[in-house]
Amino acid sequence: MDGELSGKVIFLTGGAQGIGRECAIAYARAGATVAIADINPDVAQATVADDLRDAGLALQCDVADAASVQAAISQTLARCGRLDAIHNNAAISGPSKPLHETTGEQWDQLFAVNVKSIYHTTLHGLAALKASRGCILSTASMVGALGQENHAAYVATKGALIALTKAMALDYAPFGIRVNALSPAAVWTPLLRQWVQDQPNPVATEDFLNHIHALGFCPEGDVVADVAVFLLSARARFITGVTLPVSGGAELGYRRLGTK
Ligand SMILES: NC(=O)c1ccc[n+]([C@@H]2O[C@H](COP(=O)([O-])OP(=O)(O)OC[C@H]3O[C@@H](n4cnc5c(N)ncnc54)[C@H](O)[C@@H]3O)[C@@H](O)[C@H]2O)c1
C-alpha cells in the first residue's frame, strides 16, 4: 500500500500504542504525515521517533477536553498546513461492569473520552476537512452492535459512535467528506490485556478470545491498520456511513470448535 496516502496529513487520536500505533505505522508507510494526539506524550513521541522515523508529530492531547483538542489540531495545521483525515481512535474501556455497578463518574468519563471526543475533533477539524474534502474515521467495536455482558457503559459508547458515523456521513457528504468506522472484535493491545485481567477467569477469557473469531485467532492491530489505510484512501472513495467489521467473522455468531 506504499504511496496510497501520499501527501496526506492525518490527525490520529490515541496513536501512541495498540491499534492506533499500528495505524500510525501503516499511514506513514502509505506516505502520510501522522499527527499522533495522545494523552501520553512520552509514548507518542517514542512511536514517532522509533516507528515513524520522524514522519509525524507527537502532540499531548486529552480528547475529552475541548481546548486540548483545539490546540492539537491548531498545532497540526500550523506544522503541516493542511488536514486530510481525522481518525478518532482513542478510547478507554473500564469499568468492566453491568450498568447498575457503574458509577456516574465512570459513565461520564467513558462518554467524554469515547464519544464527546468526536464532537471535539469535528468541531475543530471540520473547516480543514472541508478544504481538503477529507475523511473522518472512527474506531468502533463489534460490541457496539452486538452487546457484551459486564461492559454496559463502554458498549453504549460504541453504539453511539456507530450511530454518529451514519448521521455525520449524511451531514458532511455535501462537502465531499466521507465518514466511516472500523469495528474490530478483539485485538491484542494493552487495552485488551487489561480487560482480560479484569475478568473473573483471565486464562479462560484469553482462550475464549482466540475462539470467538471464525478465522480462529485473536489478531494483532496490523489487520485493523490495513483496513484503515483502505478507508482513508481513494480506493474507498464511494464508501461513507459504513461501520466495517474487521473481526475474522466473529459477528457471525458461530464459535470455532477446531481446525480442519
Ligand atoms: N483492543 C481491542 O480488542 C479492541 C476491540 C474493539 C475496539 N477497540 C477500540 O480500538 C481503539 C484502540 O484500542 P486499543 O486496544 O489500541 O487501546 P489502548 O489502550 O492500547 O490504546 C489507547 C490509546 O489511547 C490513548 N488515550 C486514552 N485516553 C485518551 C485521552 N483521553 N486522550 C487522548 N488519548 C487517550 C492511550 O494513551 C493509548 O495510546 C479504541 O477505540 C477501542 O475501543 C479495541
The ligand as an SDF file (V2000), in Angstrom:
LIG
                    3D

 44 48  0  0  0  0  0  0  0  0999 V2000
   -8.2020   -3.9990   21.5830 N   0  0  0  0  0  0  0  0  0  0  0  0
   -9.3910   -4.4790   21.2690 C   0  0  0  0  0  0  0  0  0  0  0  0
   -9.6730   -5.6840   21.4100 O   0  0  0  0  0  0  0  0  0  0  0  0
  -10.4380   -3.5700   20.6970 C   0  0  0  0  0  0  0  0  0  0  0  0
  -11.6030   -4.1650   20.1690 C   0  0  0  0  0  0  0  0  0  0  0  0
  -12.5820   -3.3380   19.6180 C   0  0  0  0  0  0  0  0  0  0  0  0
  -12.3850   -1.9640   19.5720 C   0  0  0  0  0  0  0  0  0  0  0  0
  -11.2400   -1.4220   20.1070 N   0  0  0  0  0  0  0  0  0  0  0  0
  -11.0910    0.0230   20.0300 C   0  0  0  0  0  0  0  0  0  0  0  0
   -9.8440    0.3120   19.4080 O   0  0  0  0  0  0  0  0  0  0  0  0
   -9.3660    1.5840   19.8800 C   0  0  0  0  0  0  0  0  0  0  0  0
   -7.9380    1.4390   20.3560 C   0  0  0  0  0  0  0  0  0  0  0  0
   -7.9290    0.4810   21.4000 O   0  0  0  0  0  0  0  0  0  0  0  0
   -6.5780   -0.2080   21.9000 P   0  0  0  0  0  0  0  0  0  0  0  0
   -6.9460   -1.5750   22.2910 O   0  0  0  0  0  0  0  0  0  0  0  0
   -5.4760    0.0300   20.9400 O   0  0  0  0  0  0  0  0  0  0  0  0
   -6.3420    0.6660   23.2480 O   0  0  0  0  0  0  0  0  0  0  0  0
   -5.0200    1.0350   24.0640 P   0  0  0  0  0  0  0  0  0  0  0  0
   -5.4500    1.3200   25.4600 O   0  0  0  0  0  0  0  0  0  0  0  0
   -3.9740    0.0030   23.8450 O   0  0  0  0  0  0  0  0  0  0  0  0
   -4.5930    2.3890   23.3780 O   0  0  0  0  0  0  0  0  0  0  0  0
   -5.4170    3.5190   23.5090 C   0  0  0  0  0  0  0  0  0  0  0  0
   -4.6100    4.7760   23.2660 C   0  0  0  0  0  0  0  0  0  0  0  0
   -5.4830    5.8860   23.5410 O   0  0  0  0  0  0  0  0  0  0  0  0
   -4.8050    6.8000   24.3810 C   0  0  0  0  0  0  0  0  0  0  0  0
   -5.7910    7.5370   25.1730 N   0  0  0  0  0  0  0  0  0  0  0  0
   -6.5680    7.0660   26.1890 C   0  0  0  0  0  0  0  0  0  0  0  0
   -7.3100    8.0540   26.7080 N   0  0  0  0  0  0  0  0  0  0  0  0
   -7.0220    9.1810   25.9860 C   0  0  0  0  0  0  0  0  0  0  0  0
   -7.4660   10.5160   26.0370 C   0  0  0  0  0  0  0  0  0  0  0  0
   -8.3610   10.9370   26.9560 N   0  0  0  0  0  0  0  0  0  0  0  0
   -6.9720   11.4000   25.1480 N   0  0  0  0  0  0  0  0  0  0  0  0
   -6.0500   11.0050   24.2360 C   0  0  0  0  0  0  0  0  0  0  0  0
   -5.5630    9.7520   24.1390 N   0  0  0  0  0  0  0  0  0  0  0  0
   -6.0590    8.8370   25.0100 C   0  0  0  0  0  0  0  0  0  0  0  0
   -3.8770    5.9400   25.2300 C   0  0  0  0  0  0  0  0  0  0  0  0
   -2.8040    6.6910   25.7970 O   0  0  0  0  0  0  0  0  0  0  0  0
   -3.4020    4.9020   24.1910 C   0  0  0  0  0  0  0  0  0  0  0  0
   -2.2870    5.3680   23.4680 O   0  0  0  0  0  0  0  0  0  0  0  0
  -10.3490    2.0280   20.9530 C   0  0  0  0  0  0  0  0  0  0  0  0
  -11.2950    2.8970   20.3800 O   0  0  0  0  0  0  0  0  0  0  0  0
  -11.0280    0.7280   21.3730 C   0  0  0  0  0  0  0  0  0  0  0  0
  -12.3020    0.9540   21.9190 O   0  0  0  0  0  0  0  0  0  0  0  0
  -10.2750   -2.2020   20.6550 C   0  0  0  0  0  0  0  0  0  0  0  0
  1  2  1  0
  2  3  2  0
  2  4  1  0
  4  5  1  0
  4 44  2  0
  5  6  2  0
  6  7  1  0
  7  8  2  0
  8  9  1  0
  8 44  1  0
  9 10  1  0
  9 42  1  0
 10 11  1  0
 11 12  1  0
 11 40  1  0
 12 13  1  0
 13 14  1  0
 14 15  2  0
 14 16  1  0
 14 17  1  0
 17 18  1  0
 18 19  2  0
 18 20  1  0
 18 21  1  0
 21 22  1  0
 22 23  1  0
 23 24  1  0
 23 38  1  0
 24 25  1  0
 25 26  1  0
 25 36  1  0
 26 27  1  0
 26 35  1  0
 27 28  2  0
 28 29  1  0
 29 30  1  0
 29 35  2  0
 30 31  1  0
 30 32  2  0
 32 33  1  0
 33 34  2  0
 34 35  1  0
 36 37  1  0
 36 38  1  0
 38 39  1  0
 40 41  1  0
 40 42  1  0
 42 43  1  0
M  CHG  2   8   1  16  -1
M  END
$$$$
